[in-house]
Amino acid sequence: MSVPAFILFLLILLVTLYITYWAAKRTKTANEFYTAGGGLTGWQNGLAIAGDYLSAASFLGIAGAIALNGFDGFYYSIGYLTAYLFVLFIVAEPLRNLGKYTLADMINSRFSERKVRATAALSSITIVIFYMIAQLVGAGALIKLLLGIEYWIAVLIVGVMMTIYVLFGGMTATSWVQIIKAVLLMAGTVIISFLVLLKFNFNIVGMFNEMSQATPHGENYLHSGIVFKNPLDLLSMMLALVLGTAGLPHILMRFFTVKDAQTARASVVNATWVVGIFYVMTIFLGFGAAKFVGSETIIAENPAGNMAAPLLAKALGGDFLMSFVSAVAFATILAVVAGLVLSGASAFAHDIYGQIIKKGKATERQQVLAARWASVGVAAFSILLALGAQSLNVAFLVSLAFCVAASANLPVIVYTIYWKKFNTAGAVTAMLAGLITAIVLVSISPNVIHPEAGKAFFVGDPIFPLTNPALISVPAGFIGGLIGTLVSAKRDEKKYSEVIFKANTGFKEAD
């Protein structure tokens, strides 16, 4: 066990636990638990959004994907960054003006039936589970590498910590852990990128020329086609990444932590700058790992390449830099999973328990208690699934969460805001069509059934050829909403004018 690593890990745990203790004293009501009382500023929420978004998939998964697969790995960075433009111009302001705690609140501003809220909650919980598995897989591999702890023990440690943050500190603790983690992650990434560029004498053109001969892929390393041999597969994955952010529950929930839509928009702008700079630097992380660590060493440590960034840090800066980078990655995972647990718990406690079971009559104490019990349930279920997903690349796992978000949540968000004829039946069918199509196609795709042993859960020939089904499931969500609306005799147009007024102004008097 590395002593510097252990000290840094312990320091991060102590700091985050103190933040939780501080936040717990300020978290009494449901509003404070779910949204930190709406008191975050634009720059604070922007950093928190960046902290939520720059997950283990970004730092560990993309670095490994670029190191092993070159340009095909960089597609993840392009997709994740581009997605923020869609969030900024289409979703952020209307969502903040129409919602309260969750995505279901936003949809129910127009459709008040319980089946709409239940379906939205189901979709949110499914996305949270997919996303959380990725973070826990990354955490297990990271702690196993650095501290020599067994994978399953590492997953349990992270699971317990994230549950503590949410149980006691709610959104306030989660937000400040994410802010601190975003600053540390950017600092670590800048340091590694600087050292990589130093090795290449700050000659970026020369770096690309050298990388064309530095890996077993040769010149193909700098071109698409190593992984995405089928153009439709690439298009499907990019569609999921670009559209999926606008439907991710833990990202959408962040827009309710600010006082108004203007601050929500400022949050996205601030987050975009931080996220954009980070994703540019993933090139240096990936190239550096490929050049100075080597694909054989990376694969030997973790077949999916998830440990490329920590191994690069060790190659360039020794054990201390590796310990620092790994500790930052650990903080990254803790922050993101805490946000995921909170968004999953809010779907259970606020939407299902508070609004469906208790019909909106739950007391503040009952809502907070339900949210805390739901946090334990979401965490426990995710841990069990993560224990069986050790060999999967975390960037890939997150891309599946993005696929479900783009397929089930995005269509209903867009239709709710921009289509006057959209109705309750359309909302339910849009979410179910996208959700079911995505889940079914993933379950018969190469990610679950693969001819090579160890590449997926089952050995065999996949029924569906694409690794990411967004190319089919996203249109299925939009078509489901269209058909559901047209075949239903019921019309819900009377509230559309009020919804448009609120979405664009934020005035509550129109309720």
C-alpha positions as CSV (number, residue, x, y, z in Angstrom):
1,M,0.0,0.0,0.0
2,S,1.3,3.5,-0.9
3,V,1.7,5.7,2.1
4,P,1.2,9.0,0.2
5,A,-1.8,7.5,-1.5
6,F,-3.4,6.4,1.8
7,I,-2.8,9.9,3.3
8,L,-4.3,11.7,0.4
9,F,-7.3,9.4,0.3
10,L,-7.8,9.9,4.0
11,L,-7.5,13.7,3.7
12,I,-10.2,13.7,1.0
13,L,-12.5,11.6,3.1
14,L,-12.0,13.8,6.1
15,V,-12.6,17.0,4.1
16,T,-15.7,15.7,2.5
17,L,-17.1,14.3,5.8
18,Y,-16.6,17.7,7.4
19,I,-18.5,19.3,4.5
20,T,-21.3,16.8,5.1
21,Y,-21.3,17.7,8.8
22,W,-21.5,21.4,8.0
23,A,-24.2,20.8,5.4
24,A,-26.3,18.6,7.7
25,K,-26.8,21.5,10.1
26,R,-28.3,23.5,7.2
27,T,-30.5,20.7,5.7
28,K,-33.8,20.5,7.5
29,T,-36.5,20.9,4.9
30,A,-37.2,19.0,1.7
31,N,-36.3,22.1,-0.4
32,E,-32.9,22.3,1.3
33,F,-32.4,18.5,0.9
34,Y,-33.2,18.4,-2.8
35,T,-32.0,21.8,-4.1
36,A,-29.8,23.4,-1.3
37,G,-32.6,25.9,-0.9
38,G,-32.0,27.3,-4.4
39,G,-29.1,29.4,-3.0
40,L,-26.2,28.6,-5.3
41,T,-24.7,31.3,-7.5
42,G,-24.1,31.0,-11.2
43,W,-20.4,30.2,-10.7
44,Q,-20.9,27.9,-7.8
45,N,-23.5,25.9,-9.7
46,G,-21.4,26.0,-12.9
47,L,-18.5,24.4,-11.1
48,A,-20.9,21.9,-9.4
49,I,-22.4,21.0,-12.8
50,A,-18.9,20.5,-14.2
51,G,-18.1,18.4,-11.2
52,D,-21.2,16.3,-11.8
53,Y,-20.4,16.0,-15.5
54,L,-16.6,15.3,-15.3
55,S,-17.1,11.8,-13.9
56,A,-15.0,8.7,-13.8
57,A,-16.0,8.2,-17.5
58,S,-14.4,11.4,-18.4
59,F,-11.2,11.2,-16.4
60,L,-10.6,7.5,-16.4
61,G,-12.6,6.1,-19.2
62,I,-11.8,8.7,-22.0
63,A,-8.1,8.8,-21.1
64,G,-8.1,5.0,-21.5
65,A,-10.2,5.0,-24.6
66,I,-7.9,7.5,-26.4
67,A,-4.7,5.7,-25.1
68,L,-5.9,2.4,-26.5
69,N,-8.0,3.4,-29.5
70,G,-6.8,6.8,-30.6
71,F,-9.2,9.1,-32.4
72,D,-12.1,6.7,-31.8
73,G,-11.6,7.4,-28.0
74,F,-11.7,11.1,-28.6
75,Y,-15.2,10.9,-30.0
76,Y,-16.4,10.7,-26.4
77,S,-14.9,14.0,-25.6
78,I,-16.5,15.6,-28.7
79,G,-19.9,14.2,-27.9
80,Y,-19.9,15.2,-24.2
81,L,-18.8,18.7,-24.9
82,T,-21.2,19.4,-27.8
83,A,-24.1,18.2,-25.6
84,Y,-23.8,21.4,-23.5
85,L,-24.8,23.6,-26.4
86,F,-28.1,21.7,-26.6
87,V,-28.6,22.0,-22.9
88,L,-27.9,25.7,-23.0
89,F,-30.2,26.7,-25.8
90,I,-33.1,24.2,-25.5
91,V,-33.5,22.9,-21.9
92,A,-31.9,25.0,-19.1
93,E,-34.1,28.0,-18.9
94,P,-37.6,26.3,-19.5
95,L,-36.7,23.5,-17.1
96,R,-35.7,25.9,-14.3
97,N,-38.9,27.9,-14.8
98,L,-41.3,25.0,-14.9
99,G,-39.8,22.5,-12.4
100,K,-39.3,22.3,-8.7
101,Y,-37.2,19.3,-7.6
102,T,-37.2,16.8,-10.4
103,L,-37.8,16.2,-14.2
104,A,-41.3,14.9,-13.3
105,D,-42.2,18.2,-11.7
106,M,-41.4,20.0,-15.0
107,I,-43.6,17.6,-17.0
108,N,-46.4,17.7,-14.5
109,S,-46.5,21.5,-14.8
110,R,-48.5,20.6,-17.9
111,F,-49.8,17.1,-17.3
112,S,-50.8,16.5,-13.7
113,E,-51.8,12.8,-14.0
114,R,-49.9,10.4,-11.7
115,K,-49.1,7.9,-14.5
116,V,-46.9,10.6,-16.2
117,R,-45.0,11.3,-12.9
118,A,-44.6,7.5,-12.3
119,T,-43.2,6.9,-15.8
120,A,-40.8,9.9,-15.5
121,A,-39.6,8.6,-12.2
122,L,-39.0,5.1,-13.6
123,S,-37.0,6.6,-16.5
124,S,-34.9,8.7,-14.1
125,I,-34.1,5.8,-11.8
126,T,-33.0,3.6,-14.7
127,I,-30.6,6.2,-16.0
128,V,-29.2,6.8,-12.5
129,I,-28.5,3.0,-12.1
130,F,-26.6,2.8,-15.4
131,Y,-24.6,5.9,-14.6
132,M,-23.8,4.9,-11.1
133,I,-22.5,1.4,-12.1
134,A,-19.9,3.2,-14.3
135,Q,-18.7,5.3,-11.4
136,L,-18.5,2.3,-9.0
137,V,-16.6,0.2,-11.5
138,G,-14.0,3.1,-11.9
139,A,-13.7,3.4,-8.2
140,G,-13.1,-0.3,-7.7
141,A,-10.4,-0.4,-10.3
142,L,-8.7,2.8,-9.0
143,I,-8.6,1.8,-5.3
144,K,-7.5,-1.7,-6.2
145,L,-4.6,-0.3,-8.2
146,L,-3.4,2.3,-5.6
147,L,-4.1,0.7,-2.2
148,G,-4.1,-3.0,-3.1
149,I,-7.7,-3.5,-1.8
150,E,-9.9,-6.0,-3.4
151,Y,-12.3,-4.7,-6.1
152,W,-15.5,-5.6,-4.2
153,I,-14.2,-4.0,-0.9
154,A,-13.4,-0.8,-2.8
155,V,-16.9,-0.7,-4.3
156,L,-18.4,-1.1,-0.9
157,I,-16.3,1.7,0.6
158,V,-17.4,4.2,-2.1
159,G,-21.0,3.0,-1.8
160,V,-21.0,3.7,1.9
161,M,-19.3,7.1,1.6
162,M,-21.7,8.3,-1.1
163,T,-24.7,7.2,1.0
164,I,-23.4,9.2,4.0
165,Y,-23.1,12.4,2.0
166,V,-26.7,12.2,0.7
167,L,-28.2,10.9,4.0
168,F,-26.9,13.7,6.1
169,G,-25.9,16.6,3.8
170,G,-28.3,16.4,0.9
171,M,-27.8,18.8,-2.1
172,T,-25.7,21.3,-0.1
173,A,-23.0,18.7,0.8
174,T,-23.2,17.1,-2.7
175,S,-22.8,20.5,-4.4
176,W,-19.7,21.6,-2.4
177,V,-18.0,18.2,-2.7
178,Q,-18.5,18.6,-6.5
179,I,-17.1,22.1,-6.5
180,I,-14.0,21.1,-4.6
181,K,-13.6,18.0,-6.8
182,A,-13.9,20.0,-10.0
183,V,-11.1,22.4,-8.9
184,L,-8.9,19.5,-7.9
185,L,-9.6,17.5,-11.1
186,M,-8.8,20.5,-13.3
187,A,-5.6,21.1,-11.4
188,G,-4.5,17.5,-11.7
189,T,-5.4,17.4,-15.4
190,V,-3.4,20.6,-16.1
191,I,-0.4,19.3,-14.3
192,I,-0.4,16.0,-16.3
193,S,-1.0,17.8,-19.6
194,F,1.8,20.2,-18.9
195,L,4.2,17.3,-18.2
196,V,3.1,15.5,-21.4
197,L,3.6,18.6,-23.5
198,L,7.0,19.1,-21.8
199,K,8.0,15.6,-23.0
200,F,7.0,16.6,-26.5
201,N,8.9,20.0,-26.2
202,F,5.5,21.8,-26.4
203,N,5.4,20.9,-30.1
204,I,1.8,19.8,-30.7
205,V,2.4,19.1,-34.4
206,G,5.4,17.0,-33.6
207,M,3.4,15.2,-30.9
208,F,0.8,14.1,-33.5
209,N,3.6,13.0,-35.9
210,E,5.3,11.0,-33.2
211,M,2.0,9.4,-32.1
212,S,1.4,8.1,-35.6
213,Q,4.2,5.6,-35.0
214,A,4.0,5.2,-31.2
215,T,1.4,2.5,-30.9
216,P,0.7,-0.9,-32.5
217,H,-2.1,0.8,-34.6
218,G,0.5,2.9,-36.5
219,E,-1.0,5.7,-38.5
220,N,-4.5,4.3,-38.0
221,Y,-4.2,5.6,-34.4
222,L,-4.9,9.1,-35.6
223,H,-7.9,8.1,-37.7
224,S,-11.4,6.8,-37.0
225,G,-12.1,3.1,-37.5
226,I,-10.2,1.2,-34.8
227,V,-13.3,0.7,-32.7
228,F,-16.1,2.1,-34.8
229,K,-15.7,0.1,-37.9
230,N,-19.4,0.5,-38.7
231,P,-20.3,4.2,-39.4
232,L,-23.8,3.6,-38.1
233,D,-22.3,2.5,-34.7
234,L,-20.4,5.7,-34.5
235,L,-23.4,7.8,-35.4
236,S,-25.6,6.1,-32.9
237,M,-23.0,6.6,-30.1
238,M,-22.6,10.3,-30.9
239,L,-26.4,10.8,-31.0
240,A,-26.6,9.4,-27.5
241,L,-23.8,11.6,-26.2
242,V,-25.0,14.9,-27.8
243,L,-28.7,14.5,-26.9
244,G,-28.3,12.5,-23.7
245,T,-27.0,15.3,-21.4
246,A,-30.3,17.2,-21.7
247,G,-32.1,14.2,-20.2
248,L,-29.7,13.2,-17.4
249,P,-31.6,13.5,-14.0
250,H,-28.6,14.5,-11.9
251,I,-27.6,17.2,-14.4
252,L,-31.2,18.5,-14.7
253,M,-31.6,18.6,-11.0
254,R,-28.8,21.1,-10.7
255,F,-30.9,23.8,-12.4
256,F,-33.2,23.8,-9.4
257,T,-30.4,24.8,-7.0
258,V,-30.3,28.4,-8.3
259,K,-32.8,31.2,-7.7
260,D,-33.9,31.8,-11.3
261,A,-33.6,30.9,-15.0
262,Q,-31.0,33.6,-15.7
263,T,-28.7,32.1,-13.1
264,A,-29.4,28.6,-14.5
265,R,-28.2,29.8,-17.9
266,A,-25.1,31.4,-16.4
267,S,-24.4,28.1,-14.7
268,V,-24.4,26.3,-18.0
269,V,-22.1,28.9,-19.6
270,N,-19.6,28.6,-16.7
271,A,-19.8,24.8,-16.8
272,T,-19.2,24.8,-20.5
273,W,-15.9,26.7,-20.2
274,V,-14.6,24.3,-17.5
275,V,-15.8,21.2,-19.3
276,G,-14.5,22.4,-22.7
277,I,-11.0,23.0,-21.4
278,F,-11.0,19.7,-19.7
279,Y,-12.0,17.7,-22.8
280,V,-9.3,19.4,-24.9
281,M,-6.8,18.1,-22.3
282,T,-8.0,14.5,-22.6
283,I,-6.0,14.4,-25.8
284,F,-2.8,14.9,-23.9
285,L,-3.9,12.4,-21.2
286,G,-4.6,9.7,-23.8
287,F,-1.6,10.4,-26.0
288,G,0.7,10.5,-23.0
289,A,-0.6,7.2,-21.7
290,A,-0.1,5.6,-25.1
291,K,3.4,6.9,-25.5
292,F,4.9,6.8,-22.0
293,V,2.9,3.9,-20.4
294,G,2.1,1.7,-23.4
295,S,-1.0,-0.3,-24.3
296,E,0.3,-3.6,-22.9
297,T,0.8,-2.1,-19.4
298,I,-2.5,-0.3,-19.4
299,I,-4.4,-3.4,-20.5
300,A,-2.5,-5.6,-17.9
301,E,-3.7,-3.3,-15.1
302,N,-7.3,-3.0,-16.4
303,P,-8.5,-4.6,-19.6
304,A,-10.9,-1.7,-20.3
305,G,-8.1,0.9,-20.0
306,N,-9.6,2.7,-17.0
307,M,-6.3,3.1,-15.2
308,A,-4.5,4.9,-18.0
309,A,-4.5,8.3,-16.4
310,P,-3.1,7.2,-13.0
311,L,-0.4,5.1,-14.7
312,L,0.6,8.1,-16.8
313,A,0.8,10.2,-13.7
314,K,3.2,7.6,-12.2
315,A,5.3,7.5,-15.3
316,L,5.7,11.3,-15.4
317,G,5.7,12.3,-11.7
318,G,6.4,9.2,-9.7
319,D,4.3,7.7,-6.9
320,F,3.3,11.1,-5.4
321,L,1.7,12.4,-8.6
322,M,0.0,9.1,-9.1
323,S,-1.3,9.2,-5.6
324,F,-2.5,12.8,-6.0
325,V,-4.2,12.0,-9.4
326,S,-5.8,8.8,-8.0
327,A,-7.0,10.7,-4.9
328,V,-8.6,13.3,-7.2
329,A,-10.2,10.6,-9.3
330,F,-11.5,9.1,-6.1
331,A,-13.0,12.5,-5.1
332,T,-14.5,12.7,-8.6
333,I,-16.3,9.4,-8.2
334,L,-17.5,10.2,-4.7
335,A,-19.0,13.5,-5.8
336,V,-20.7,12.1,-8.9
337,V,-22.2,9.1,-7.2
338,A,-23.5,11.3,-4.4
339,G,-25.3,13.4,-7.0
340,L,-26.6,10.3,-8.7
341,V,-27.9,8.8,-5.4
342,L,-29.6,12.1,-4.7
343,S,-31.4,12.3,-8.1
344,G,-32.4,8.7,-7.8
345,A,-33.7,9.1,-4.3
346,S,-35.6,12.2,-5.3
347,A,-37.4,10.3,-8.0
348,F,-38.4,7.7,-5.4
349,A,-39.2,9.9,-2.5
350,H,-40.6,13.0,-4.1
351,D,-42.3,11.6,-7.2
352,I,-43.4,8.1,-6.2
353,Y,-43.8,8.5,-2.4
354,G,-44.6,12.2,-2.0
355,Q,-46.8,12.8,-5.1
356,I,-48.2,9.4,-6.0
357,I,-48.6,7.5,-2.7
358,K,-49.1,10.5,-0.4
359,K,-50.8,12.5,-3.2
360,G,-48.8,15.6,-2.4
361,K,-49.7,15.6,1.3
362,A,-46.5,14.3,2.8
363,T,-45.0,16.4,5.6
364,E,-41.5,17.9,5.3
365,R,-40.2,15.3,7.8
366,Q,-41.8,12.4,5.8
367,Q,-40.4,13.6,2.5
368,V,-36.8,13.9,3.9
369,L,-37.1,10.6,5.7
370,A,-38.3,8.9,2.5
371,A,-35.5,10.4,0.5
372,R,-32.9,9.1,3.0
373,W,-34.3,5.6,2.9
374,A,-34.5,5.8,-0.9
375,S,-30.8,6.8,-1.0
376,V,-29.9,3.6,0.8
377,G,-31.9,1.5,-1.6
378,V,-30.5,3.1,-4.7
379,A,-26.9,2.8,-3.4
380,A,-27.3,-0.8,-2.4
381,F,-28.8,-1.9,-5.8
382,S,-26.1,-0.1,-7.7
383,I,-23.4,-1.7,-5.7
384,L,-24.7,-5.2,-6.4
385,L,-24.8,-4.5,-10.1
386,A,-21.3,-2.9,-10.1
387,L,-19.8,-6.0,-8.6
388,G,-20.5,-7.9,-11.8
389,A,-19.4,-5.2,-14.3
390,Q,-15.7,-5.0,-13.5
391,S,-14.4,-5.6,-17.0
392,L,-16.5,-3.0,-18.8
393,N,-15.1,0.4,-19.8
394,V,-16.7,3.2,-17.8
395,A,-17.0,5.5,-20.7
396,F,-19.0,2.9,-22.5
397,L,-21.3,2.4,-19.5
398,V,-22.0,6.1,-19.3
399,S,-22.8,6.2,-23.0
400,L,-25.6,3.7,-22.3
401,A,-27.0,6.0,-19.6
402,F,-26.8,8.9,-22.1
403,C,-28.7,6.7,-24.6
404,V,-31.6,6.0,-22.2
405,A,-31.7,9.7,-21.3
406,A,-31.8,10.8,-24.9
407,S,-34.4,8.2,-25.8
408,A,-36.8,8.4,-22.8
409,N,-36.5,11.9,-21.3
410,L,-35.5,14.2,-24.1
411,P,-38.5,13.6,-26.3
412,V,-41.0,14.4,-23.5
413,I,-39.1,17.5,-22.5
414,V,-39.0,18.9,-26.1
415,Y,-42.7,18.0,-26.7
416,T,-43.8,19.4,-23.4
417,I,-42.3,22.8,-24.1
418,Y,-42.7,23.1,-27.9
419,W,-45.7,21.1,-29.1
420,K,-49.2,22.5,-28.3
421,K,-51.1,19.3,-29.2
422,F,-48.9,17.0,-27.0
423,N,-51.0,15.3,-24.3
424,T,-50.8,12.9,-21.4
425,A,-50.9,9.7,-23.5
426,G,-48.2,11.1,-25.7
427,A,-46.0,11.8,-22.6
428,V,-46.3,8.3,-21.3
429,T,-45.8,6.6,-24.6
430,A,-42.8,8.8,-25.5
431,M,-41.0,7.8,-22.3
432,L,-41.9,4.1,-22.4
433,A,-41.1,3.7,-26.1
434,G,-37.7,5.3,-25.7
435,L,-36.9,3.5,-22.4
436,I,-38.1,0.0,-23.4
437,T,-36.5,0.2,-26.9
438,A,-33.1,1.3,-25.4
439,I,-33.1,-1.4,-22.7
440,V,-34.2,-4.2,-25.0
441,L,-31.7,-3.3,-27.7
442,V,-28.8,-2.9,-25.1
443,S,-29.7,-6.4,-23.7
444,I,-29.2,-8.0,-27.1
445,S,-26.2,-5.9,-28.3
446,P,-22.5,-6.7,-28.4
447,N,-22.1,-5.1,-24.9
448,V,-24.1,-7.9,-23.3
449,I,-23.5,-10.8,-25.9
450,H,-20.1,-11.0,-27.5
451,P,-18.3,-13.8,-29.3
452,E,-15.1,-13.3,-27.2
453,A,-15.1,-14.5,-23.6
454,G,-14.6,-11.6,-21.1
455,K,-15.8,-8.9,-23.5
456,A,-19.4,-8.9,-22.2
457,F,-21.7,-10.7,-19.8
458,F,-22.5,-13.6,-22.2
459,V,-20.6,-15.4,-24.9
460,G,-22.3,-15.6,-28.3
461,D,-23.4,-13.7,-31.4
462,P,-25.3,-10.5,-30.6
463,I,-28.7,-10.1,-32.1
464,F,-28.6,-6.3,-32.4
465,P,-25.3,-5.2,-34.1
466,L,-24.8,-1.7,-32.7
467,T,-23.0,-1.1,-29.4
468,N,-25.2,1.9,-28.6
469,P,-28.9,1.7,-29.8
470,A,-29.5,5.5,-29.8
471,L,-29.9,5.6,-33.5
472,I,-33.1,3.4,-33.1
473,S,-34.2,4.3,-29.6
474,V,-34.1,8.1,-29.8
475,P,-36.4,8.2,-32.8
476,A,-38.6,5.5,-31.1
477,G,-39.1,7.9,-28.2
478,F,-40.1,10.8,-30.5
479,I,-42.3,8.6,-32.6
480,G,-43.9,7.1,-29.5
481,G,-44.9,10.5,-28.3
482,L,-46.2,11.5,-31.7
483,I,-48.4,8.3,-32.1
484,G,-49.6,8.4,-28.5
485,T,-50.7,12.0,-28.9
486,L,-52.5,11.4,-32.2
487,V,-54.3,8.2,-31.3
488,S,-55.6,9.6,-28.0
489,A,-58.9,11.5,-28.0
490,K,-57.9,13.5,-25.0
491,R,-56.5,16.9,-25.5
492,D,-54.5,18.9,-22.9
493,E,-54.0,22.1,-24.9
494,K,-55.6,24.4,-22.3
495,K,-52.5,24.6,-20.1
496,Y,-50.1,25.1,-23.0
497,S,-50.3,28.9,-23.0
498,E,-49.6,28.9,-19.2
499,V,-46.6,26.5,-19.7
500,I,-45.1,28.7,-22.5
501,F,-45.6,31.8,-20.4
502,K,-43.9,30.3,-17.4
503,A,-41.1,28.6,-19.4
504,N,-40.1,31.9,-21.0
505,T,-40.6,34.3,-18.1
506,G,-40.3,32.3,-14.9
507,F,-43.4,34.1,-13.4
508,K,-45.3,32.0,-11.1
509,E,-48.5,34.1,-11.1
510,A,-49.6,32.2,-14.2
511,D,-50.0,28.9,-12.2
